[in-house]
Amino acid sequence: MTSPAAGEPVLALRGISKRFGAVQALTDVELEVTPGEVLALVGDNGAGKSTLVKTIAGVHPIDEGQIEWEGRPVNIHRPQDAQTLGVATVYQDLALCDNLDVVGNLYLGRELKLRGLLDEVAMEKTAQELLSTLAIRIPSVRIPVASLSGGQRQVVAIARSLIGDPKVVILDEPTAALGVEQTAQVLDLVERLRDRGLAVILISHNMADVTAVADRVAVLRLGRNNGIFPVQHTTQETIIAAITGATDNAVTRRQARTAEGDR
Amino acid sequence: MSETDPDVTPPPAVAPPVDPRLLVREEGIKGYLTEFERKIRGGDLGSLPVVVGLVIIWIVFSLQDSNYLTSANFEYIAYYMVGIGLLSIGLVFVLLLGEIDLSVGSVSGLSAAVFAVLSVSHGVNPWFAMVITLLTGAAIGALHGFVFAKIGVPAFVVTLAGFMGWQGFMLWLLGSTGTINLPTDRGPMRYLSGNSFFLGGDIAGGYILAGLGVAAYLYSAVGLQRRRRQAGVPYRPTSDLLLRTVVLAIGAFGTAVILNNQKGVPNALVLFAVALIVTNFVLRRTGYGRKVFAVGGNIEASRRAGISVAMVRITVFSTSGFFAALGGLTIAGQISSANQAGSDPNNLMLAIAAAVIGGTSLFGGRGMVWSALLGMLVIESINAGLYMLGLANSIQYMITGAVLLAAVIIDSLSRRTQKSAGRA
């Protein structure tokens, strides 16, 4: 295992199940994530990744099972519960206010106050410090978010999740729709979050990203666990086989064909 | 366009790394000019079109009539812009959410009627009647906001219903005579009438107000500069502060001189200035103001940040109702009566026009309460000029309509340019 030996899991899911009407979205899912670890969560469309993340974030309360936070069982019913525990979620649509500047967006909903008024100076100062410790380069913290590039908006959204001092950060497809350079910047940032001792849950469809930054890969298939692999000792083919679920499928058939063709 | 100078900048010790792609303003006059040019190209026009337009209007009318550029005419403009200007302040709040409030004209007429019925027909103390009237306006606005935010009816439709409904209620209140005269010797009407001036029209009054305003601005600006310097974040250079203060002082004392030349500073104008300063402070410096801008920018992002969108909407429409009532009382003070023409739909149109002409976007998220002042200056200047030239109402409406159309076109165009320049 590449995860730090000292790691007691900060967040553990035990036998989580979730139904939506007639659909059993999650069945007996187990998941652990330790501080200073990047856990990639992969699976095909409809495998239950988003549902699982939303149960952790408090958007969908769980039906069965238990969520443990630093060893204690906890109840997460609302997004605020998750935030109070220290779970920060960055959704795919970044939800930034284009008309507000970077500082305004970073502190939206938890502005620093001085005698009841907005303390712009303190917010700007801490925003600059936060961005520079994360080595995030944006032209200025006082320009509207509308004028930032896609990658810059993504790092602002991630930096914003850190304002509340979380212990677990969930990133939903942070590199989707980003260029090569911006993807590298976001992956660098993910590594810096790990170095700060945060537990990162990274949802991605991109195997290259997963193998680049993740320590472990948890595979979901049809709402169930389908293996947890340490990245260093696992080939991409094994992970893909776990995602698609069977040895006899389009991918393996194609591999067999190309292998024959080579011969 | 020239590149950045090394000597610009944030304080040396903790200088935050400045991205080389960011254009920083150079020191001195040249810096202002290059930044100005950049802003124009980026579609960030700010108040420039309206100030230029105002100067053109004054020049055109003064060429037509030599009496136009006189202190008497400016006194007229300064007094008569207040009523609709107050409606416009409330509308700026609503426009910042990207919504519209069509009921402000009717609510202002209704408020005048409520005040008249209470204080004249029922002999209630006029100050107490004013408080009840203002609360009525705020409650009506909150009702519109509730139906919009909680039930989900589009604001356009809710306030259109209010536009008709409250006008009908006003007509019912005023009864068969249709007019209730308001005594101007007591209560709030004493201060809102055209013969009421700050410090009784004493020449010191205008200078005291101008001095207070400039001193307060300088004090807060210097304090902010000091705090930013201590915190090690970029701050305005002193030359910049002084320049801004001098421009403000010229405007403030110039206005004082012109008004003193006539009868003094109307108390209604003082009320307008106080309302502008307070609302600007609320929007720019408080957590509530930040929420208003956030909801106007991105509703989903605001909701996820824990902002109660419904609460913001209800309070914004309530604010609009409050200022509609305050404006209604001021308009009643101008004509010393509450009558059936009080809810003139024209007032609504002019109030919306003023906010948009002044630079508040119809698309939400961008604007400032000062646009109520700038827009009303334009509208009332045109009004006064056309009145002086003896042109018919028909021409007046056509010209005001054309100005509004021009303002909306500028708003849409600058929004498009801003998008391409990444400043939406």
Interface residues (C-beta under 8 A of the other chain):
Chain A: P79 Q80 Y91 D93 A95 L96 C97 D98 N99 L100 G104 N105 L108 G109 R110 E111 K113 G116 L117 L118 V121 A122 E124 K125 Q128 S132 R137 I138 P139 S140 R142 I143 P144 A146 S147 L148
Chain B: P16 P17 V18 D19 R21 L22 L224 R227 R228 A231 G232 V233 P234 R285 T286 G287 G289 R290 F293 A294 G296 G297 N298 E300 A301 S302 R304 A305 G306 I307 G365 R366 Q418 K419 A421 G422 R423 A424
